[in-house]
Amino acid sequence: MSSITSLVLFLALLSTLLGRLLQHKKRIVLSNLSDIVALLDPPGSSISELLQARARPNTRLVHSFGLQNTFVSADSMVRKQFVARAQEILRQHTRYLADFPDVVRGIVAGSARRLRSPPCRPPISFAIFIQVVTVRVVIESLLGGNIPEDSDGGTVFVVEAISDLWTFSKKYHDGVAPPQVATLLESLNTYLRTWIPERYERPLDFVIPAYETMWRVVAVTVARAVHDRGACAAFSAFLESPREDQYVRFEDAQPSVEAFICEVLRLHPPSRRLARAAPSGLGFQFSLWEHATTHVANIEALHQDTGIWGSDAGVFDPMRFHQSRLSHGQKQAFMPFSYGRLRCVAFKEAPRFAAIVAAAVLEIVNSPEAKYRLVCGERLGRREGWEGWSIEVHN
């Protein structure tokens, strides 16, 4: 065998080994508070380095959803433009917050009525109902779009397509997505561009962050509150008067709406794990080998750490967020919207919006005049896992 042939075979073998190394990425999961803080916002790191660390694990969202927003881009200008636009949306919406409950009530009642008629139709899937309501709230209220009333088939397609694309993003994150992904994405964008103003050139860049966070918080809040008389009363009062004092008020040893939502976010964080491509403490100097390693902040584990939250950390107890009980360490360990300079821009507004949507849903299934009732399944779901949950007409 000639030396050239041997060299070619050696290079081919080396290429194969490196390829396998990069395919089998190593994941280091962190659940300690100090480790998570150091990972999400390392001292001395620049915004550019933080964005680069966040963007690389999110490449799968580019393949599946075609996103180009700050969650998948390491470009500081992309972040600046996205944050500025998001803040303007939030300011505009907060300015008219007093009208928001009536808007949401209309969306909830209309969605329930249309999805359930004619009467011979089966019960509404609880998850699909919450998803349809949430996507309508995001598009019609936050983004100023318009979904025709007769487009319920389209809204169901949109929320199911988003769920399918999430599944694809996890399954094909290391390779090229199958052709059906491109077809599904094209159909999804066709609907969104019809409903959303043209100024949003890439509507999914804004729909996905708002919708994916909100619908799961709303679903869990409704499921947790529906049989809690005190919680239902608090949410009803907030729906009638969405003021800050009403949001934070504890009434007769009952938790405030804020405390209830915080406990939902603690036990059921929208993002259970946050991935970063860069290990902390290495100055973000990426090498070939470091590309194969992903560090993961296990927010779910942090939120249930008995050393921080006590022996009942796994128990749903909104009163733990009363100022007389919440410790400084618990405040530091509560990070449902990430931590540091890349914390979600809507960390303050999003819980309030979700509370209003949840309150409007509770109103149609739990008020004395309720036309519907919530049928509960055996366990709470996440993105999936809501089997047995439905909304039926109240006889």
C-alpha positions as CSV (number, residue, x, y, z in Angstrom):
1,M,0.0,0.0,0.0
2,S,1.4,3.4,-1.0
3,S,2.0,6.2,1.4
4,I,-0.6,8.3,-0.4
5,T,-3.2,5.6,-0.2
6,S,-2.4,5.2,3.5
7,L,-2.8,8.9,4.1
8,V,-6.2,9.0,2.3
9,L,-7.5,6.1,4.4
10,F,-6.2,7.7,7.5
11,L,-7.9,11.0,6.7
12,A,-11.1,9.2,5.8
13,L,-11.1,7.3,9.2
14,L,-10.3,10.6,11.0
15,S,-13.2,12.3,9.3
16,T,-15.6,9.5,10.3
17,L,-14.5,9.6,13.9
18,L,-14.8,13.3,14.1
19,G,-18.3,13.1,12.5
20,R,-19.4,10.6,15.0
21,L,-18.0,12.7,17.9
22,L,-19.9,15.7,16.8
23,Q,-23.1,13.7,16.2
24,H,-23.1,12.3,19.8
25,K,-23.1,15.6,21.6
26,K,-22.4,15.5,25.3
27,R,-24.9,17.2,27.6
28,I,-23.9,18.4,31.0
29,V,-27.0,19.2,33.1
30,L,-26.7,21.8,35.9
31,S,-29.2,22.1,38.7
32,N,-27.3,24.0,41.3
33,L,-28.2,27.7,41.6
34,S,-24.6,29.1,41.4
35,D,-23.8,26.8,38.4
36,I,-27.0,27.9,36.6
37,V,-26.3,31.6,37.3
38,A,-22.7,31.2,36.0
39,L,-23.9,29.5,32.9
40,L,-26.7,31.9,31.9
41,D,-24.9,35.1,32.7
42,P,-21.1,34.5,33.2
43,P,-19.2,37.4,34.7
44,G,-17.1,39.3,32.1
45,S,-19.0,37.9,29.1
46,S,-20.2,40.2,26.3
47,I,-23.7,40.2,24.9
48,S,-22.3,38.8,21.7
49,E,-20.8,35.8,23.5
50,L,-24.1,35.2,25.4
51,L,-26.1,35.3,22.2
52,Q,-23.6,32.9,20.5
53,A,-23.9,30.5,23.4
54,R,-27.8,30.6,23.2
55,A,-28.1,30.5,19.4
56,R,-26.1,27.3,18.7
57,P,-28.4,24.9,20.6
58,N,-31.4,26.6,19.0
59,T,-30.4,25.8,15.5
60,R,-33.1,23.2,15.3
61,L,-35.7,26.1,15.5
62,V,-34.2,27.5,12.3
63,H,-34.6,24.2,10.5
64,S,-38.2,23.6,11.7
65,F,-39.7,27.1,12.0
66,G,-37.4,29.2,9.8
67,L,-36.9,31.6,12.7
68,Q,-34.4,34.4,12.4
69,N,-35.1,36.2,15.7
70,T,-32.7,36.8,18.6
71,F,-33.3,33.3,20.1
72,V,-31.5,31.7,17.1
73,S,-29.1,34.5,16.1
74,A,-25.8,35.6,17.6
75,D,-26.1,39.0,15.9
76,S,-26.3,41.8,18.5
77,M,-28.2,44.0,16.0
78,V,-30.9,41.3,15.5
79,R,-31.3,41.3,19.3
80,K,-31.5,45.1,19.5
81,Q,-34.2,45.3,16.9
82,F,-36.2,42.4,18.3
83,V,-36.1,43.7,21.8
84,A,-37.1,47.2,20.7
85,R,-40.1,45.9,18.7
86,A,-41.2,43.6,21.5
87,Q,-41.0,46.4,24.0
88,E,-43.1,48.6,21.8
89,I,-45.7,45.9,21.4
90,L,-45.8,45.5,25.2
91,R,-46.1,49.2,25.8
92,Q,-48.9,49.6,23.4
93,H,-50.7,46.6,24.8
94,T,-50.2,47.7,28.5
95,R,-51.6,51.1,27.6
96,Y,-55.0,49.5,26.8
97,L,-54.8,46.8,29.4
98,A,-58.2,47.8,30.8
99,D,-59.8,46.7,27.6
100,F,-57.9,43.4,27.4
101,P,-60.3,41.4,29.5
102,D,-63.3,42.1,27.3
103,V,-61.2,41.3,24.2
104,V,-60.2,38.0,25.7
105,R,-63.7,37.2,26.9
106,G,-64.9,37.6,23.4
107,I,-62.2,35.3,22.0
108,V,-62.9,32.6,24.7
109,A,-66.6,32.7,24.3
110,G,-66.5,32.7,20.5
111,S,-64.0,29.9,20.3
112,A,-66.0,27.7,22.7
113,R,-69.2,28.4,20.8
114,R,-67.9,27.7,17.4
115,L,-65.7,24.8,18.2
116,R,-68.6,23.1,20.0
117,S,-71.3,23.7,17.5
118,P,-73.3,22.0,16.1
119,P,-74.4,20.2,19.4
120,C,-73.6,16.8,18.0
121,R,-69.9,17.5,17.9
122,P,-67.8,15.7,20.6
123,P,-66.2,17.5,23.6
124,I,-63.5,20.0,22.8
125,S,-59.9,18.9,23.5
126,F,-58.8,21.1,26.4
127,A,-55.3,21.5,25.0
128,I,-56.6,22.5,21.5
129,F,-59.1,24.9,23.0
130,I,-56.4,26.7,25.1
131,Q,-54.1,26.7,22.1
132,V,-56.7,28.2,19.8
133,V,-57.7,30.8,22.3
134,T,-54.0,31.8,23.0
135,V,-53.0,32.0,19.3
136,R,-56.0,34.2,18.7
137,V,-55.1,36.4,21.7
138,V,-51.5,36.7,20.5
139,I,-52.4,37.5,16.9
140,E,-55.4,39.7,17.3
141,S,-54.5,41.5,20.5
142,L,-50.7,41.6,20.8
143,L,-49.8,41.8,17.1
144,G,-52.9,43.7,15.8
145,G,-53.9,41.0,13.4
146,N,-57.3,39.7,12.4
147,I,-58.5,36.1,12.2
148,P,-62.0,35.8,10.6
149,E,-64.6,34.2,12.8
150,D,-65.1,31.4,10.3
151,S,-61.4,30.5,10.5
152,D,-61.6,28.0,13.3
153,G,-60.4,25.2,11.0
154,G,-57.4,27.4,10.1
155,T,-56.6,28.2,13.8
156,V,-56.7,24.5,14.7
157,F,-54.4,23.7,11.8
158,V,-52.0,26.4,12.9
159,V,-51.7,25.2,16.5
160,E,-51.4,21.6,15.5
161,A,-48.8,22.5,12.9
162,I,-46.8,24.4,15.5
163,S,-46.9,21.3,17.8
164,D,-45.8,19.0,14.9
165,L,-42.9,21.3,14.0
166,W,-41.8,21.3,17.7
167,T,-41.7,17.5,17.5
168,F,-39.8,17.6,14.3
169,S,-37.3,20.1,15.8
170,K,-36.4,17.7,18.6
171,K,-36.2,14.7,16.3
172,Y,-34.2,16.2,13.5
173,H,-32.0,18.7,15.3
174,D,-28.8,17.1,14.1
175,G,-29.7,16.7,10.5
176,V,-31.9,17.9,7.6
177,A,-35.6,17.8,8.4
178,P,-37.8,15.7,6.1
179,P,-39.7,17.3,3.1
180,Q,-43.0,17.4,5.0
181,V,-41.5,19.9,7.4
182,A,-41.0,22.5,4.6
183,T,-44.5,21.8,3.3
184,L,-46.1,22.2,6.8
185,L,-44.1,25.4,7.4
186,E,-45.2,26.9,4.1
187,S,-48.9,26.2,4.9
188,L,-48.4,27.6,8.4
189,N,-46.9,30.8,7.2
190,T,-49.6,31.2,4.5
191,Y,-52.2,31.4,7.3
192,L,-50.2,33.7,9.5
193,R,-49.3,36.2,6.7
194,T,-53.0,36.4,5.9
195,W,-54.0,37.2,9.4
196,I,-51.0,39.3,10.6
197,P,-50.1,42.8,9.4
198,E,-47.4,43.0,6.6
199,R,-45.0,44.9,8.9
200,Y,-44.3,41.5,10.5
201,E,-42.3,40.1,7.6
202,R,-41.5,36.9,9.5
203,P,-44.6,36.5,11.8
204,L,-43.3,33.3,13.4
205,D,-40.4,35.2,14.9
206,F,-43.0,36.9,17.2
207,V,-45.8,34.4,17.3
208,I,-43.6,31.5,18.6
209,P,-42.1,33.2,21.7
210,A,-45.4,34.7,22.9
211,Y,-47.7,31.7,22.0
212,E,-45.5,28.8,23.2
213,T,-44.9,30.4,26.6
214,M,-48.4,31.6,27.2
215,W,-50.6,28.7,26.3
216,R,-49.0,26.2,28.6
217,V,-49.1,28.6,31.5
218,V,-52.7,29.3,30.8
219,A,-53.6,25.6,30.6
220,V,-51.9,24.7,33.9
221,T,-53.3,27.7,35.7
222,V,-56.9,26.8,34.6
223,A,-56.3,23.1,35.6
224,R,-54.9,24.1,39.0
225,A,-57.5,26.8,39.8
226,V,-60.8,25.3,38.5
227,H,-61.6,23.5,41.8
228,D,-60.1,26.1,44.1
229,R,-62.9,28.5,45.1
230,G,-60.6,31.1,46.5
231,A,-58.3,31.1,43.4
232,C,-61.4,31.4,41.1
233,A,-62.6,34.4,43.1
234,A,-59.2,36.1,42.9
235,F,-59.0,35.5,39.1
236,S,-62.5,36.7,38.6
237,A,-61.8,39.9,40.5
238,F,-58.7,40.5,38.5
239,L,-60.6,39.9,35.2
240,E,-63.1,42.6,36.3
241,S,-60.3,45.0,37.3
242,P,-56.9,44.2,35.9
243,R,-55.1,46.7,38.2
244,E,-51.7,46.0,39.9
245,D,-53.2,46.2,43.4
246,Q,-55.8,43.5,42.5
247,Y,-53.0,41.3,41.0
248,V,-50.9,41.3,44.1
249,R,-53.7,41.2,46.7
250,F,-54.0,38.4,49.3
251,E,-57.6,38.1,50.4
252,D,-58.6,36.3,53.6
253,A,-55.6,34.0,53.7
254,Q,-56.1,33.2,50.1
255,P,-53.2,33.6,47.6
256,S,-53.1,36.5,45.2
257,V,-53.3,36.0,41.5
258,E,-49.6,36.9,41.3
259,A,-48.7,34.2,43.9
260,F,-50.9,31.6,42.1
261,I,-49.2,32.4,38.7
262,C,-45.8,32.3,40.3
263,E,-46.4,28.9,41.8
264,V,-47.5,27.7,38.4
265,L,-44.3,29.0,36.9
266,R,-42.3,27.4,39.7
267,L,-43.7,23.9,39.4
268,H,-44.4,24.1,35.7
269,P,-41.8,26.5,34.1
270,P,-42.5,27.2,30.4
271,S,-38.8,26.4,29.6
272,R,-37.8,23.5,31.9
273,R,-34.3,23.4,30.6
274,L,-32.2,26.1,29.0
275,A,-29.3,25.0,26.8
276,R,-26.1,26.8,26.1
277,A,-23.3,25.8,23.8
278,A,-20.5,27.3,26.0
279,P,-19.4,26.0,29.3
280,S,-18.9,28.7,32.0
281,G,-15.5,29.6,33.2
282,L,-13.7,29.0,29.9
283,G,-14.0,32.5,28.5
284,F,-16.3,31.3,25.7
285,Q,-13.4,30.2,23.6
286,F,-15.0,27.5,21.5
287,S,-12.9,24.6,20.1
288,L,-13.9,21.7,17.9
289,W,-14.4,19.6,21.0
290,E,-16.5,22.1,22.8
291,H,-19.0,22.2,19.9
292,A,-19.9,18.7,20.9
293,T,-20.8,19.8,24.4
294,T,-24.0,21.4,25.5
295,H,-24.5,22.7,29.1
296,V,-28.1,22.7,30.3
297,A,-29.6,24.7,33.1
298,N,-32.3,22.5,34.7
299,I,-34.7,25.1,35.8
300,E,-37.3,22.5,36.7
301,A,-34.9,20.8,39.1
302,L,-33.9,24.2,40.6
303,H,-37.5,25.1,41.2
304,Q,-38.0,21.9,43.1
305,D,-34.8,21.9,45.1
306,T,-35.7,20.9,48.7
307,G,-32.7,22.7,50.0
308,I,-34.1,26.0,48.7
309,W,-37.9,25.5,48.7
310,G,-38.2,23.1,51.7
311,S,-39.4,19.5,52.0
312,D,-42.7,20.3,50.3
313,A,-41.0,21.7,47.2
314,G,-43.0,19.3,45.0
315,V,-46.3,20.4,46.4
316,F,-48.4,23.1,44.7
317,D,-48.7,25.9,47.3
318,P,-49.2,29.5,46.1
319,M,-49.0,30.8,49.6
320,R,-45.2,30.2,49.6
321,F,-45.0,33.4,47.6
322,H,-46.5,35.5,50.4
323,Q,-43.9,38.1,51.4
324,S,-43.9,36.6,55.0
325,R,-42.7,33.2,53.7
326,L,-40.6,33.9,50.5
327,S,-37.0,34.0,51.4
328,H,-34.2,35.9,49.6
329,G,-32.7,32.6,48.4
330,Q,-36.0,31.5,46.9
331,K,-36.3,34.8,45.1
332,Q,-32.9,34.3,43.6
333,A,-33.7,30.7,42.6
334,F,-37.0,31.6,40.9
335,M,-36.2,32.1,37.2
336,P,-39.0,30.9,34.9
337,F,-38.0,33.4,32.3
338,S,-34.3,32.7,32.3
339,Y,-31.8,34.9,34.1
340,G,-29.5,37.9,33.6
341,R,-29.1,40.0,30.5
342,L,-30.9,37.6,28.3
343,R,-34.0,37.3,30.5
344,C,-37.3,37.3,28.6
345,V,-38.2,40.9,27.7
346,A,-41.8,40.2,28.8
347,F,-41.0,38.7,32.2
348,K,-43.2,41.2,33.9
349,E,-46.1,41.5,31.5
350,A,-46.4,37.9,30.4
351,P,-47.7,36.5,33.7
352,R,-50.4,39.2,33.9
353,F,-51.5,38.5,30.3
354,A,-51.7,34.8,31.0
355,A,-53.6,35.4,34.2
356,I,-56.3,37.3,32.3
357,V,-56.6,34.6,29.6
358,A,-56.9,31.9,32.3
359,A,-59.5,34.0,34.2
360,A,-61.6,34.3,31.1
361,V,-61.5,30.5,30.6
362,L,-62.3,29.9,34.2
363,E,-65.3,32.2,33.8
364,I,-67.0,30.0,31.2
365,V,-66.4,26.7,33.1
366,N,-66.7,27.7,36.7
367,S,-69.1,30.7,37.1
368,P,-72.7,30.1,38.3
369,E,-73.9,30.8,34.7
370,A,-71.2,28.7,33.1
371,K,-72.3,27.1,29.8
372,Y,-69.4,24.7,29.8
373,R,-67.6,22.4,32.3
374,L,-64.0,21.3,32.4
375,V,-63.5,17.5,32.4
376,C,-60.2,16.8,34.1
377,G,-57.7,14.1,33.1
378,E,-55.5,12.0,35.4
379,R,-52.4,14.3,35.2
380,L,-51.3,17.7,34.1
381,G,-49.7,17.9,30.7
382,R,-46.7,19.9,29.4
383,R,-46.7,20.6,25.7
384,E,-48.2,17.1,25.3
385,G,-49.9,14.9,27.8
386,W,-53.4,16.4,28.2
387,E,-55.2,13.1,27.6
388,G,-58.6,13.0,29.2
389,W,-58.9,16.7,29.5
390,S,-61.8,18.3,27.6
391,I,-64.5,21.0,27.7
392,E,-68.1,19.9,27.4
393,V,-71.4,21.7,27.2
394,H,-72.9,22.1,30.8
395,N,-76.3,20.4,30.9
